[in-house]
Amino acid sequence: MERLQKVIANSGLTSRRKAEELITQGLVKVNNEVIRELGTKVSSQDTIEVNGTILVSEDKEYYLLNKPRGVITSTSDEHHRKIVTDLIPTTARIYPVGRLDYDTTGVLLLTNDGTFANILMHPSHEIAKVYVAKLKGIITVDEINSLKNGVMIDNELVKASRVKLKKKDTKSNTCMVQITIHEGKNHQVKKMFAAVGYEVLKLKREKVAFFDLKDLASGEYRKLTPKEVAKVYSYK
């Protein structure tokens, strides 16, 4: 037996928070009975209907995508721009684990397994995310230390666990900086560099946990191995 909102989220139909809203709004039925109580337990034998859609269990799928520039990290877009799920041919209702900006490239995981996604996104697991940013200007040692000690973004102190100057070009007045963070706040890396006075010209996510872009060109994807999925579950 599992909580109803968790079962809905794990189906890939919507997020757990949205599932809770749908339950309290009376838009969820179990065995044709409207359920409004959060935490209601259900089993695999129960018929669950969410806003008119009956949940059908589907095999779990897991993908690693090298997200290209100019693609939306979403499962839909009202402006009809290309979305990341367009790049992976599957009938499963996969969705991105976290997000990358429209102009940000690199590691993006997609799945229809809500538990797997939650393990990677929940702050308590402190999953490392490694980015390489091209900055306008040459970052200094003091500014690197400021990023590691913490800067304020959106009225909150955030820290980088590691910052390394990889390359600098005095002629073009640009540099490449590798930064590792554990949170996943909206536009976090760009805002952190802005907090110490730098504009991000290009941004690529190189790694999430142990997942990297080895052998994946821009726009390419691969399925995760059972061993990789099990390793993520070991973080639980």
Buried (B, 14 or more C-beta within 10 A) or exposed (E): EEBBBBBBBBBBBBBBEBBBBBBBEEBBBBEEEEBEEEEBEBEEEBEBBBEEEEBEEEEBBBBBBBBBBEBBBBBEEEEEEEBBBEBBEEEBBBBBBBBBBEEBBBBBBBBBBBBBBBBBBEEEBEBEBBBBBBBBBBBEEEBBEBBBEBBEBEEEEBBBBEBEBEEBEEEEEBBBBBBBBBBBBEBBBBBBBBBBEBEBBBBBBBBBBEBBBEEBEBEEBBEBEEEBBEBBEEEE
